[in-house]
Amino acid sequence: MPIDEDVTGEEIDKDVRQELLSLPKTLAEDVAKNLVMVARLIDEEPERAYAYSKIALRLASRVAAVREAGGFAAYATQKYSEALAEFRAARRMTGGVELWPVMADCERGLGRPEKALDMAGAPEVNKLDKAGQVEMRLVAAGARRDLDQLDAAIVTLQSPELASSSVQPWTARLRYAYADALLAAGRKDEAREWFAKAVEADRDGSTDASDRLAELDGVDFVDALTEHEVEDEDEADDEAEAVVDAPDEKAVKVDKVDKVEDVKDIDDFDDVDEVDDIDGVDDVDDVKHKD
């Protein structure tokens, strides 16, 4: 697959670059470029990102960073079984626990929320950093919702991180998940409050909290330009229908005549029926020739 012209391979994280030093130089460069393409496309074009990840895996499947990238690309395309296998391979290679929350979420994707909850209570969670622990809490709450345990999901999300007034990278998503769980439980007023808090924390637009808040408030946003374009299209359609429906030019003339005073010449009409269509005309003799 083609690599974007501006991609050099130097864009990758320094830790990943360090891992690639175990490969021959040319091979390392090729792998690096494919990993850059994965990172570049994974949010907007996950299927293409997945294709680049498969190339990187074919070139260097013994590099942990490559297995991890392959896992995230598969995860983005909802290939949860494949993603889980790649994450497990990467974890065996590094011995780290950073991938534990996303591995648990893969279990959810595979329809095994109970397994995800088991992982949420495993010793590995204590080894996660704060961001990882919040992510694990989000996954556990999602698993509770998978099991229709809405109250338990709400309780799971209640934490010091949720109550904190400081804004961290995870704050918007945590508040959003809490608001969504409250709404699912029928607690609309509380949900509105937390969607509003999520909006305050969502500095990069990572959630649709503002849309959800507007929906709760009954606000509809209309794009004025789009509305005008629709009106123009409707007018064009009406004109086209008028032309199609008109049998001939003289019928169009009749269509535009509302009153007898508008008639200039009786010869404008083919027959009496056309004349009778004009308001105020009962008989052809009512129509006067005008100069």
Disulfide bonds with the S-S distance in Angstrom:
none
